[in-house]
Amino acid sequence: MHWGYPERLSNISNSFDWREAQDPELLMILVTTVCCGQGRGSRMHELACFRVATLNILHDPPKLSWPDRAPLVAEGFRTLDADIILLQEVAWPNEQASDLAETLSLGVASQLSVVITPLITPHGWQEGLALLTRYPVLEYAALRYPRAEQFCQRVRVGIGGGAVDIYNVHLDPYSADRRRTQVMLILRCMRAHEEAAGIVLGGDLNATPESDEIRPLRGSLQSAHVTAHGHEPSGTYPTPFRREPEIPGRTIDYLWHSATLSVRACSLTFNQPDARDPLLVASDHFGLVADLCLAPSIGEV
């Protein structure tokens, strides 16, 4: 939900190749992967089907709740067994996302690649976006708000012989005007890469389904939860971890897909509390998980 408190800088082991696109409003930030996965040789992979999950994992250094929540996050993703994981509010520059990928890769044949994009706001708050995937990463970049912070990853992965673009998004939590601009930049980027066989957009959009800034997405994409159930979930934020009377429950987290992808299932996830503490859940957001498939004519080469 929020960008808030500044965090002390520390060393980072990832290397970054910062390159400016020809269009100054679409600054592409190329980020090296931490490890290299090759995808799963599963039946779903052979059918060009895959599972994608998204979760805002809550970056809250003043409260330092991550040690309590980390086991719930790791166990949740281990149970989901997702091929692609979208994380928002990742602590950066520490190795939170890389540690999670290493934990989820233990005892499995395929390793997870990690693509991390830093978000540093003008007032000093820093966190990041992270994408974890079992599939080969073909290219990756980030979208930046003009003269401001990065707010979206675009990661192209190879699935079933096709190239699928994954957009991991955390829109501005304070300004509807900025969110509208960010959405239009994302759609502009999609048009510039229309050769992709499929598109998935997920993350914390900080806007409800009926908001003006969400409306343009419906012209290009479909909500996986709406496709599967006919409606969005009743709420993704806040959770019992941060339940405040002045914050009503609402849906601001999504998984969207292009028409070239079909939806087998989609559901809310990370909505179960710790067995010993009913107020301890993985984050202040619930997550979403969806099983998607490329159309056979697109998934085949």
C-alpha positions in Angstrom: 0.0 0.0 0.0 2.5 2.6 1.1 5.9 4.2 0.5 6.9 5.7 3.8 9.9 5.5 6.0 13.5 5.8 4.9 15.7 2.8 5.5 19.5 2.7 6.2 21.5 1.9 3.1 23.6 -1.2 3.0 25.8 -2.9 0.4 24.2 -4.8 -2.5 25.6 -7.7 -4.4 23.4 -7.3 -7.5 24.9 -5.4 -10.4 22.8 -2.9 -12.3 23.1 -1.7 -15.9 21.2 1.6 -16.2 20.3 2.4 -19.8 18.0 5.2 -21.0 15.5 4.4 -23.7 15.1 6.7 -26.7 11.8 7.9 -25.1 12.8 9.7 -21.9 9.5 9.1 -20.3 10.1 5.3 -20.5 13.4 4.8 -18.8 14.3 1.1 -19.0 16.3 -0.2 -16.1 18.0 -3.5 -16.9 18.7 -5.6 -13.9 20.9 -8.7 -13.6 19.4 -12.0 -12.4 20.7 -13.5 -9.2 20.3 -17.1 -10.4 19.2 -18.8 -13.6 16.2 -21.1 -13.8 15.2 -23.1 -16.8 11.6 -23.7 -16.1 9.9 -26.9 -15.0 9.6 -29.9 -17.2 6.1 -30.5 -16.0 2.9 -31.3 -17.9 1.6 -27.8 -17.3 4.8 -26.4 -18.9 4.5 -28.7 -21.9 0.9 -27.4 -22.4 2.2 -23.8 -22.1 0.3 -23.4 -18.8 1.8 -21.7 -15.8 0.9 -20.5 -12.3 1.5 -16.9 -11.3 1.1 -15.4 -7.8 1.4 -11.8 -6.5 1.9 -10.5 -3.0 2.8 -7.1 -1.5 5.0 -8.4 1.4 5.0 -5.2 3.4 8.2 -3.3 3.9 8.0 -2.0 7.5 11.5 -1.5 8.9 10.3 0.6 11.9 8.2 -2.4 13.1 10.6 -5.1 12.0 7.8 -7.7 11.6 9.5 -9.6 8.8 11.1 -12.2 11.0 7.6 -13.2 12.3 6.0 -13.1 8.9 8.8 -14.6 6.7 7.9 -18.2 7.6 4.3 -17.6 6.6 5.4 -16.1 3.3 7.8 -18.9 2.5 5.4 -21.7 3.4 2.6 -20.0 1.5 4.7 -19.8 -1.7 6.0 -23.3 -1.2 2.4 -24.6 -1.0 1.4 -22.6 -4.1 4.3 -23.9 -6.1 4.0 -20.9 -8.5 6.1 -20.7 -11.6 6.2 -16.9 -11.5 6.1 -14.9 -8.3 5.5 -11.1 -8.2 6.6 -9.3 -5.0 6.1 -5.6 -4.1 7.6 -3.7 -1.2 10.7 -5.9 -1.1 13.3 -4.7 1.3 16.1 -3.3 -0.9 19.1 -3.4 -1.0 19.2 -6.4 1.3 18.7 -10.0 0.0 15.1 -10.6 1.1 13.9 -11.7 -2.3 17.0 -13.7 -3.0 16.8 -15.5 0.3 13.1 -16.4 -0.4 14.1 -17.7 -3.8 16.8 -19.8 -2.3 14.4 -21.2 0.3 11.8 -22.1 -2.3 14.5 -23.8 -4.5 15.6 -26.2 -1.8 14.9 -29.8 -2.7 13.4 -29.0 -6.1 14.9 -29.7 -9.5 14.5 -26.2 -11.0 15.9 -23.1 -9.4 14.2 -19.7 -9.3 15.7 -16.7 -11.2 15.3 -13.4 -9.4 15.0 -10.0 -11.0 15.1 -7.0 -8.6 14.2 -3.4 -9.4 14.9 -0.7 -6.8 12.4 1.9 -6.0 13.9 5.1 -4.4 11.5 8.0 -3.9 12.6 11.6 -3.8 12.1 11.8 0.0 14.5 8.9 0.6 12.2 5.9 1.0 13.6 2.8 -0.7 12.3 -0.6 -1.4 11.9 -2.7 -4.5 10.0 -4.9 -6.9 11.1 -8.5 -7.3 10.1 -11.2 -9.8 10.9 -14.8 -9.2 10.5 -17.4 -12.0 11.3 -20.9 -13.0 11.3 -20.0 -16.7 14.2 -18.6 -18.8 14.4 -14.8 -18.5 14.7 -13.4 -22.0 14.8 -9.7 -21.2 13.9 -7.4 -18.4 13.5 -3.7 -17.9 11.7 -1.2 -15.6 9.4 1.7 -16.2 10.0 5.0 -14.4 7.6 7.8 -13.7 9.0 10.9 -15.5 11.9 12.2 -13.5 10.9 10.1 -10.5 10.9 6.5 -9.2 10.6 3.1 -10.9 7.1 1.6 -10.4 6.9 -1.4 -12.8 9.1 -4.3 -13.9 8.7 -5.8 -17.4 10.2 -9.2 -17.5 9.9 -11.4 -20.7 10.0 -15.1 -20.0 10.0 -18.1 -22.4 7.0 -20.4 -21.8 6.1 -23.3 -24.1 8.0 -21.8 -27.0 6.3 -18.4 -26.7 7.5 -15.1 -25.1 5.3 -13.9 -22.3 5.7 -10.4 -20.8 5.1 -10.1 -17.1 4.5 -6.7 -15.6 5.1 -6.4 -11.8 3.5 -3.2 -10.7 3.3 -1.0 -7.6 1.4 2.2 -8.4 1.7 5.4 -6.5 -0.2 5.1 -3.1 -1.0 8.8 -2.8 -2.0 10.3 -6.1 -4.7 9.2 -8.5 -3.3 11.5 -11.2 0.1 9.8 -10.9 -1.5 6.4 -11.0 -3.4 7.3 -14.2 -0.1 8.5 -15.8 1.6 5.3 -14.6 -1.1 3.1 -16.1 -0.9 5.0 -19.4 2.9 4.5 -19.5 2.4 0.7 -18.9 -0.1 0.5 -21.7 2.2 2.5 -24.0 5.0 0.0 -23.2 2.7 -2.9 -24.0 1.9 -1.5 -27.4 5.7 -1.0 -28.0 6.2 -4.8 -27.3 3.0 -6.1 -28.9 5.0 -9.1 -30.4 4.7 -10.8 -27.0 2.6 -14.0 -27.2 0.9 -13.2 -23.9 0.8 -10.5 -21.2 0.3 -10.7 -17.4 0.1 -7.7 -15.2 -0.1 -8.1 -11.4 0.7 -6.3 -8.2 -0.5 -3.6 -5.9 -2.3 -0.9 -8.0 -3.5 1.1 -5.0 -6.8 1.7 -6.7 -10.2 0.0 -6.5 -11.8 -1.7 -9.5 -14.2 1.2 -10.2 -11.5 3.9 -10.1 -10.7 6.0 -13.1 -7.1 4.9 -13.2 -8.1 1.2 -13.5 -10.6 1.7 -16.3 -8.0 2.0 -19.1 -6.6 -1.4 -18.3 -9.9 -3.0 -19.3 -9.4 -2.0 -22.9 -6.4 -4.2 -23.2 -6.5 -6.8 -20.4 -8.9 -8.9 -18.4 -8.9 -9.5 -14.6 -8.1 -13.1 -13.9 -10.4 -13.1 -10.9 -13.2 -11.6 -12.8 -12.7 -14.1 -15.6 -12.8 -17.0 -13.2 -15.6 -15.8 -10.8 -17.4 -12.9 -12.5 -16.2 -10.4 -9.9 -13.1 -9.2 -8.0 -12.4 -10.5 -4.5 -14.2 -8.7 -1.7 -11.0 -7.2 -0.4 -7.2 -7.6 -0.6 -6.3 -4.8 1.8 -6.0 -4.4 4.8 -5.6 -7.8 6.5 -5.9 -8.6 10.2 -2.2 -7.7 10.5 -3.0 -4.1 10.0 -6.7 -3.7 10.7 -7.5 -0.1 11.5 -11.1 1.2 11.9 -10.4 4.2 9.5 -9.2 1.9 6.7 -12.1 0.0 5.1 -11.5 -3.3 3.3 -11.1 -2.9 -0.4 -9.5 -4.6 -3.5 -6.4 -2.9 -4.7 -4.3 -6.0 -5.8 -4.8 -7.7 -9.1 -3.7 -10.2 -11.7 -4.6 -9.2 -15.3 -4.1 -11.1 -18.5 -4.2 -10.6 -22.2 -6.9 -12.3 -24.4 -4.3 -14.7 -25.6 -4.2 -16.3 -22.2 -7.0 -18.4 -20.8 -7.7 -18.7 -17.1 -8.1 -22.1 -15.5 -8.4 -20.9 -11.9 -7.8 -17.7 -9.8 -8.2 -17.2 -6.1 -7.2 -15.1 -3.1 -4.3 -16.4 -1.2 -2.1 -15.7 1.9 -5.5 -15.1 3.7 -4.9 -17.7 6.5 -3.4 -16.5 9.8 -0.7 -18.2 11.9 -2.1 -21.2 13.8 -1.0 -19.6 17.1 -1.9 -16.0 16.4 -5.1 -15.0 14.5 -3.7 -11.5 13.9 -0.4 -12.7 12.4 -0.7 -13.1 8.6 1.9 -12.9 5.8 1.3 -9.2 5.1 -1.1 -6.3 5.3 -2.2 -7.4 1.8 -3.7 -10.7 0.7 -2.3 -12.1 -2.4 -3.7 -13.6 -5.6 -2.8 -16.8 -7.6 -3.9 -17.8 -11.1 -3.4 -20.7 -13.4 -3.0 -19.4 -17.0 -2.5 -21.0 -20.4 -1.3 -19.8 -23.7 -3.5 -20.6 -26.7 -2.1 -23.7 -28.4 -1.4 -21.9 -31.6 0.6 -19.3 -29.7 2.4 -21.6 -27.3 3.8 -23.8 -30.1 6.7 -22.9 -32.3 
